[in-house]
């Protein structure tokens, strides 16, 4: 993408949003290395941290943290794999996206509360969803690990700026709260800590249904 197009995209955006646009759109070569991967990562953390999403979740759901101590609050974070405006594979071979989801899950003695915020790092567009479910109405909690193929911008080596689109297989992780006629789905990046928290959540659901 040439500099005029990038400048047009950056018009009216915040400094952080402009940096994200430059990361995905700037040409790279001998004279310009582009925005480093580490700067993108720091920018993402900064934008998400500034939202204070845990407190925003409690406010949106109308609950106090003292009410939801059945299990420790769970925070799931992951990229919006399918609908991100931009995708790039970094020099460190890590896939990066322009949109991410953060989901908080809280449990009281009789209900499960879920709050999700989707942030577009390159714009002011956002999406919020807040739901509450009685344990008796929840069919199950499901973790889905899948492999999907997406197009990514990949910088080729050499001095001449050269970026090509490549189709890359990606391992995707999704968590789902299933209820009759509906499902609350959220993207996540799975690890041993998250898996342990999800297992605790499933155990709590079994306990409540068997009570």
C-alpha positions as CSV (number, residue, x, y, z in Angstrom):
1,X,0.0,0.0,0.0
2,X,1.5,3.4,-1.0
3,X,2.1,6.2,1.5
4,X,-0.9,8.2,0.2
5,X,-3.3,5.4,0.9
6,X,-1.8,4.8,4.4
7,X,-2.1,8.5,5.2
8,X,-5.7,8.5,4.2
9,X,-6.4,5.5,6.5
10,X,-4.6,7.3,9.4
11,X,-6.7,10.5,9.1
12,X,-8.7,11.1,12.3
13,X,-7.2,8.1,14.1
14,X,-5.4,8.2,17.4
15,X,-1.6,7.9,17.6
16,X,-1.9,4.2,18.7
17,X,-4.4,3.5,15.9
18,X,-2.1,5.1,13.4
19,X,0.8,2.9,14.6
20,X,-1.3,-0.2,14.1
21,X,-2.2,0.9,10.5
22,X,1.4,1.6,9.7
23,X,2.4,-1.9,11.1
24,X,0.0,-3.6,8.7
25,X,0.3,-1.3,5.7
26,X,3.8,0.1,5.4
27,X,6.1,-1.3,2.8
28,X,9.2,-2.9,4.1
29,X,12.7,-3.0,2.5
30,X,16.3,-1.7,2.9
31,X,15.2,1.8,3.6
32,X,12.3,1.0,5.9
33,X,12.0,-1.9,8.3
34,X,8.4,-0.8,9.3
35,X,6.9,-0.9,12.8
36,X,8.6,-3.7,14.8
37,X,6.6,-6.6,16.0
38,X,7.5,-5.8,19.6
39,X,6.0,-2.3,19.1
40,X,2.7,-3.8,17.8
41,X,2.6,-6.1,20.9
42,X,3.2,-3.2,23.3
43,X,0.5,-1.1,21.5
44,X,-2.1,-3.9,21.8
45,X,-1.4,-4.4,25.5
46,X,-1.6,-0.6,26.0
47,X,-4.9,-0.2,24.2
48,X,-6.6,-3.1,25.9
49,X,-5.3,-2.1,29.4
50,X,-6.5,1.4,29.0
51,X,-10.1,0.1,28.6
52,X,-10.1,-1.3,32.2
53,X,-12.3,-4.1,31.0
54,X,-12.8,-6.0,34.2
55,X,-14.4,-3.0,35.9
56,X,-16.3,-2.3,32.7
57,X,-17.7,-5.8,32.7
58,X,-18.8,-5.6,36.4
59,X,-20.5,-2.2,35.6
60,X,-22.2,-3.5,32.5
61,X,-23.5,-6.6,34.2
62,X,-24.6,-4.7,37.3
63,X,-22.7,-6.9,39.8
64,X,-20.2,-6.5,42.5
65,X,-17.1,-8.7,42.6
66,X,-18.1,-9.9,46.1
67,X,-21.2,-11.5,44.5
68,X,-19.3,-13.7,42.1
69,X,-16.8,-15.8,44.1
70,X,-18.0,-19.3,43.3
71,X,-14.9,-19.6,41.0
72,X,-12.2,-17.1,40.3
73,X,-13.1,-14.7,37.5
74,X,-11.9,-15.9,34.1
75,X,-10.4,-13.7,31.5
76,X,-10.1,-15.0,27.9
77,X,-8.3,-13.1,25.2
78,X,-7.8,-14.0,21.6
79,X,-7.7,-12.6,18.1
80,X,-10.8,-12.1,15.9
81,X,-9.5,-14.7,13.3
82,X,-12.1,-14.4,10.6
83,X,-13.2,-10.7,10.4
84,X,-10.0,-8.7,11.3
85,X,-9.4,-6.0,8.8
86,X,-5.7,-6.8,8.7
87,X,-3.6,-9.9,9.4
88,X,0.2,-10.1,9.2
89,X,2.8,-12.8,10.0
90,X,5.6,-11.1,11.9
91,X,9.3,-11.7,11.4
92,X,9.1,-13.9,14.5
93,X,6.6,-16.1,12.7
94,X,3.8,-15.0,15.1
95,X,0.4,-14.2,13.5
96,X,-1.0,-10.8,14.4
97,X,-4.5,-9.4,13.8
98,X,-6.1,-5.9,13.9
99,X,-9.0,-7.0,16.1
100,X,-9.1,-8.9,19.4
101,X,-11.7,-10.2,21.8
102,X,-11.6,-10.0,25.6
103,X,-14.2,-12.0,27.6
104,X,-14.7,-12.0,31.4
105,X,-16.7,-14.8,33.0
106,X,-18.0,-14.6,36.6
107,X,-19.9,-17.1,38.7
108,X,-22.4,-16.4,41.5
109,X,-24.2,-19.0,43.6
110,X,-26.9,-19.4,40.9
111,X,-25.8,-17.6,37.8
112,X,-23.0,-17.3,35.2
113,X,-22.2,-13.8,33.9
114,X,-20.3,-13.3,30.6
115,X,-19.0,-10.0,29.2
116,X,-17.3,-9.7,25.9
117,X,-15.5,-6.7,24.3
118,X,-14.2,-6.7,20.7
119,X,-11.7,-4.0,20.0
120,X,-10.4,-3.0,16.6
121,X,-6.9,-1.7,17.3
122,X,-6.9,0.4,14.1
123,X,-10.2,2.2,14.6
124,X,-12.8,3.3,17.2
125,X,-15.2,0.5,16.2
126,X,-16.1,-1.8,19.1
127,X,-18.6,-4.4,20.1
128,X,-19.9,-5.3,23.5
129,X,-22.0,-8.2,24.7
130,X,-23.2,-8.9,28.2
131,X,-25.2,-12.0,29.1
132,X,-26.3,-13.8,32.3
133,X,-27.4,-17.4,32.5
134,X,-28.8,-19.6,35.3
135,X,-26.8,-22.8,35.8
136,X,-29.9,-24.9,35.2
137,X,-30.3,-23.3,31.7
138,X,-26.7,-24.0,30.6
139,X,-26.3,-27.1,28.4
140,X,-22.5,-27.2,28.6
141,X,-19.2,-25.3,28.4
142,X,-17.2,-26.3,25.4
143,X,-13.6,-25.7,24.3
144,X,-13.1,-26.0,20.6
145,X,-9.6,-26.4,19.0
146,X,-9.7,-26.2,15.2
147,X,-7.4,-25.6,12.3
148,X,-8.4,-23.0,9.7
149,X,-6.7,-21.3,6.8
150,X,-6.5,-17.5,6.5
151,X,-4.7,-15.0,4.3
152,X,-1.8,-13.1,5.8
153,X,0.5,-10.4,4.6
154,X,4.0,-11.8,4.6
155,X,7.1,-9.7,4.0
156,X,9.6,-11.3,1.6
157,X,13.3,-10.9,2.1
158,X,15.6,-8.6,0.1
159,X,16.0,-4.9,-0.2
160,X,13.1,-4.2,-2.6
161,X,9.9,-3.8,-0.6
162,X,7.9,-6.9,-1.3
163,X,4.8,-8.1,0.5
164,X,2.7,-11.0,-0.6
165,X,-0.5,-12.6,0.6
166,X,-0.1,-16.2,1.8
167,X,-2.6,-18.7,3.0
168,X,-1.5,-20.0,6.3
169,X,-3.0,-22.7,8.5
170,X,-3.9,-21.4,12.0
171,X,-4.8,-23.3,15.1
172,X,-7.9,-21.5,16.5
173,X,-9.3,-21.8,20.1
174,X,-12.9,-21.0,21.0
175,X,-14.8,-21.2,24.2
176,X,-18.6,-21.6,24.1
177,X,-21.4,-21.3,26.7
178,X,-24.3,-23.3,25.2
179,X,-27.9,-22.8,26.1
180,X,-31.1,-23.9,24.3
181,X,-31.4,-21.9,21.1
182,X,-28.2,-19.8,21.6
183,X,-24.5,-19.9,22.3
184,X,-22.1,-17.4,23.7
185,X,-18.8,-17.8,21.8
186,X,-15.5,-16.2,22.4
187,X,-12.0,-16.4,21.0
188,X,-9.2,-17.3,23.3
189,X,-5.5,-18.4,23.3
190,X,-5.3,-21.6,25.2
191,X,-2.7,-22.4,27.7
192,X,-2.4,-24.6,30.8
193,X,-3.7,-21.9,33.2
194,X,-6.7,-21.2,31.0
195,X,-7.5,-24.9,30.6
196,X,-7.4,-25.3,34.4
197,X,-9.8,-22.4,34.9
198,X,-12.2,-23.9,32.3
199,X,-12.1,-27.3,34.0
200,X,-13.0,-25.5,37.3
201,X,-15.9,-23.9,35.5
202,X,-17.1,-27.2,34.2
203,X,-16.8,-28.8,37.6
204,X,-18.9,-26.0,39.1
205,X,-21.6,-26.5,36.5
206,X,-21.7,-30.3,37.2
207,X,-21.9,-29.5,40.9
208,X,-24.8,-27.0,40.5
209,X,-26.8,-29.3,38.2
210,X,-26.4,-32.3,40.6
211,X,-27.3,-30.3,43.7
